[in-house]
Amino acid sequence: MDLIVGIGNELRGDDGVGIRVVGALPPRPDAETIAVHQLTPELADRLRDAERVLFIDAHATDDTVRLSPLEPAAEAALLGHALSPEALLQWTRLVHGRAPEGWLLTVPARAFPFGESLSPEAECAVPEARRMALRWLGCSAPHGGVLEEDA
């Protein structure tokens, strides 16, 4: 099973773009999607059974949607209110003896005011982030690179 984790706060502008992308994905029997405000140690239990995990989050310095592989952190971070994806992978490995293959999909973000609206840049990036997430899931692109779900 694959797990896709949308990270962010939908009430802080572009910070909610990861959750927006997760909400735009169609349901699939081989994948679970969840939306969280932040990554907490308790999520290690959700990652335990996943073969792969894709974290989707806003990134203030990127100008393009970017998909990158992740490795568990070299050392376990001190427990706090929020972990990085790499630290969560490491905690999953420490607690459960294994961690799933990890990936991070970052979406350009520029504005973080109170409110549910995305900036024009983040709004324009959502379809590309959705396409990249679907490709990560293994959806085919039989029509000249157009995913069936986009047709």
C-alpha positions in Angstrom: 0.0 0.0 0.0 1.1 3.6 -0.7 0.4 6.4 1.7 0.1 10.1 0.6 0.4 12.7 3.3 -0.7 16.3 2.6 0.8 18.6 5.1 -0.3 22.1 6.0 -2.8 24.5 7.5 -5.7 25.4 5.2 -6.3 28.5 7.1 -2.9 30.0 6.3 -3.0 30.6 2.6 -0.4 28.7 0.6 0.5 26.6 3.7 -2.6 24.5 2.8 -1.5 23.6 -0.7 -0.3 20.1 0.3 -3.8 19.4 1.7 -5.4 20.9 -1.5 -3.3 18.5 -3.7 -4.2 15.5 -1.6 -7.9 16.4 -1.8 -7.6 16.6 -5.6 -6.5 13.0 -5.9 -9.0 10.4 -6.9 -9.6 7.5 -4.5 -7.5 4.4 -5.2 -7.7 0.9 -3.7 -3.9 0.7 -3.4 -3.3 4.0 -1.7 -4.4 5.9 1.4 -4.4 9.7 1.6 -4.4 11.7 4.8 -4.2 15.4 5.6 -2.3 16.7 8.6 -1.3 20.1 10.0 2.2 18.8 10.9 4.1 15.6 11.1 4.0 14.1 14.6 5.6 11.0 16.1 2.2 9.3 16.2 2.2 9.1 12.4 4.9 6.4 12.6 2.1 3.9 13.2 0.5 5.0 9.9 3.8 4.7 8.1 4.5 1.2 9.5 2.4 -0.7 7.0 3.1 1.4 3.9 5.5 0.3 1.2 6.0 3.9 0.0 5.0 7.3 1.4 4.7 10.6 -0.4 4.7 13.8 1.6 3.2 16.8 -0.1 4.1 20.2 1.3 4.4 23.9 0.5 7.9 25.2 -0.2 8.5 28.9 0.0 11.8 29.0 -2.0 11.0 26.6 -4.9 9.7 28.0 -8.1 8.6 24.7 -9.5 6.9 21.6 -8.3 9.6 19.2 -7.3 9.6 15.4 -6.4 12.6 14.2 -4.4 13.5 10.9 -2.8 14.0 10.9 1.0 16.2 9.0 3.3 15.5 8.5 7.0 17.4 11.1 9.1 20.8 9.9 10.2 19.8 10.3 13.9 16.5 10.4 15.6 15.3 13.9 16.2 14.3 15.0 19.7 10.5 14.5 20.0 8.7 17.8 19.6 5.5 19.0 18.2 6.6 18.6 14.5 9.0 16.4 12.7 10.6 16.7 9.2 9.6 13.9 6.8 13.2 12.4 7.2 12.9 12.4 11.0 9.5 10.7 10.8 10.9 8.0 8.6 13.7 7.5 11.1 11.2 7.3 14.0 9.2 4.8 12.1 12.3 2.7 11.5 13.3 2.9 15.2 9.8 2.1 16.6 8.7 -0.5 14.0 12.0 -1.9 12.7 11.4 -0.6 9.1 10.5 2.5 7.3 8.7 2.9 3.9 10.4 4.2 0.9 10.0 8.0 1.3 9.4 10.8 -1.2 8.7 14.5 -0.9 6.6 16.5 -3.4 7.1 20.3 -2.8 4.8 22.9 -4.2 5.8 26.5 -4.7 4.2 28.8 -2.0 4.5 32.5 -1.6 1.7 33.9 0.7 0.8 32.7 4.2 -1.8 35.1 5.5 -4.9 34.1 7.5 -7.4 32.8 5.0 -8.2 29.8 2.8 -7.2 31.3 -0.5 -4.1 30.2 -2.3 -1.8 32.7 -4.1 -2.0 32.6 -7.9 1.4 30.9 -8.0 0.3 28.1 -5.7 -3.1 27.7 -7.3 -1.4 27.3 -10.7 1.0 24.7 -9.3 -1.8 22.4 -7.9 -2.6 20.7 -11.3 1.1 19.9 -11.9 1.5 18.6 -8.3 -1.6 16.4 -8.8 -0.1 15.0 -12.1 3.2 14.3 -10.4 1.5 12.6 -7.5 -0.5 10.4 -9.9 2.6 9.5 -11.8 4.3 8.6 -8.5 1.3 6.3 -7.9 2.0 4.7 -11.2 -0.9 6.0 -13.3 -0.2 5.6 -17.0 0.0 8.4 -19.4 -1.1 6.8 -22.7 -2.3 9.9 -24.6 0.9 11.8 -25.3 1.7 12.4 -21.7 -1.9 13.3 -20.6 -3.0 11.2 -17.6 -6.3 9.5 -18.1 -7.6 11.2 -15.0 -6.9 14.6 -16.7 -8.6 13.8 -20.0 
